[in-house]
Amino acid sequence: MLIRNSEIWMAYLNTRIESKPVLTRPVLVVQSNMLNNAYHPTTIICPLTANIQKDAEILRVNIPLGMTNLKASHDIMIDQVRTIGNNRFIRKLGDLPEELAHQVKQNLSIILGIT
């Protein structure tokens, strides 16, 4: 399975896959394709939520309904960046439009102090 930067996937986010109930959530791949092309065993992601926050401009990037294959508007939780094992990816849901991917990169740079 090849995972690419700016793709949206459904993934297991439990601490342990064996635990019940299973928590699945859409996630955005933010890891460089340099690592993705090397089939690195883990991937850096930002989880998505349907709990939209209108006053969190740096911490969240909104994906309006209709821009992807998601069935509702979602926020990308920039401040919740984490790494998951590639065995946690379930299925690809779509691709983030380029203008939103650029905004995600800018916001990540700000919160990580890489400006």
C-alpha positions in Angstrom: 0.0 0.0 0.0 1.5 3.3 -1.1 0.5 6.3 1.1 1.1 9.8 -0.2 1.3 13.3 1.3 -2.0 15.2 1.3 -4.2 12.0 1.1 -7.1 11.5 3.4 -7.5 8.0 4.9 -9.7 6.3 7.4 -7.5 4.9 10.1 -7.6 3.1 13.5 -6.5 5.5 16.2 -6.8 3.3 19.3 -3.7 3.0 21.5 -3.9 -0.7 20.7 -5.6 -2.2 17.7 -6.9 -5.1 19.9 -8.8 -2.8 22.3 -12.5 -2.4 22.0 -14.4 -0.4 20.9 -12.3 0.4 17.8 -11.9 4.1 17.2 -11.7 5.0 13.5 -11.3 8.5 12.2 -10.3 10.2 9.0 -6.7 11.4 9.0 -4.6 13.6 6.7 -1.1 12.3 5.7 1.4 15.1 6.4 4.6 13.0 6.1 7.0 13.8 3.2 6.7 11.5 0.2 10.5 11.0 0.6 9.6 8.7 3.6 6.4 7.4 1.9 8.4 6.3 -1.1 10.9 4.5 1.1 8.0 2.4 2.6 8.7 3.7 6.1 6.8 1.6 8.6 5.1 4.6 10.2 3.4 7.7 8.9 2.9 11.2 10.3 -0.7 12.3 10.2 -3.2 14.9 11.5 -6.6 13.6 12.6 -9.8 15.1 11.3 -12.9 15.9 13.2 -16.5 16.8 12.3 -16.6 19.1 15.4 -15.9 22.3 13.6 -14.3 25.2 15.5 -14.7 28.6 13.8 -12.2 30.5 16.0 -9.1 28.2 15.7 -7.5 29.5 12.6 -3.9 28.3 13.2 -4.8 25.1 15.0 -7.4 23.9 12.5 -7.9 23.9 8.7 -11.5 23.5 7.5 -12.4 21.2 4.7 -15.8 22.3 3.4 -18.4 19.7 2.4 -17.9 18.9 -1.3 -14.1 19.5 -1.5 -13.3 15.8 -0.8 -15.1 12.5 -0.6 -16.0 13.2 3.1 -19.7 13.1 3.9 -19.5 16.2 6.1 -17.4 19.3 6.6 -14.3 18.5 8.7 -11.5 20.3 10.5 -7.9 19.1 10.2 -6.5 19.2 13.8 -3.1 20.7 13.1 -2.2 20.6 16.9 -2.9 16.9 17.1 -0.1 15.8 14.7 1.1 12.2 15.5 2.7 9.1 14.0 0.8 5.9 13.4 1.9 2.5 12.1 1.0 1.8 8.5 -1.0 -1.2 9.6 -3.6 1.2 11.0 -4.7 2.6 7.6 -8.0 1.2 6.5 -8.8 2.8 3.1 -8.1 5.9 1.2 -11.0 8.5 1.2 -9.6 11.1 -1.2 -7.0 13.9 -1.7 -6.8 17.3 0.0 -7.0 20.1 -2.6 -3.7 21.8 -3.2 -4.7 25.2 -1.6 -5.7 23.5 1.6 -2.6 21.3 1.6 -0.5 24.5 1.4 -2.4 26.0 4.3 -1.8 22.9 6.4 1.9 23.1 5.7 2.0 26.8 6.7 0.1 26.1 9.9 2.3 23.1 10.8 5.4 25.3 10.3 3.9 27.9 12.7 3.0 25.5 15.5 6.2 23.6 15.2 8.4 26.7 15.1 9.8 25.9 11.6 9.3 29.4 10.1 
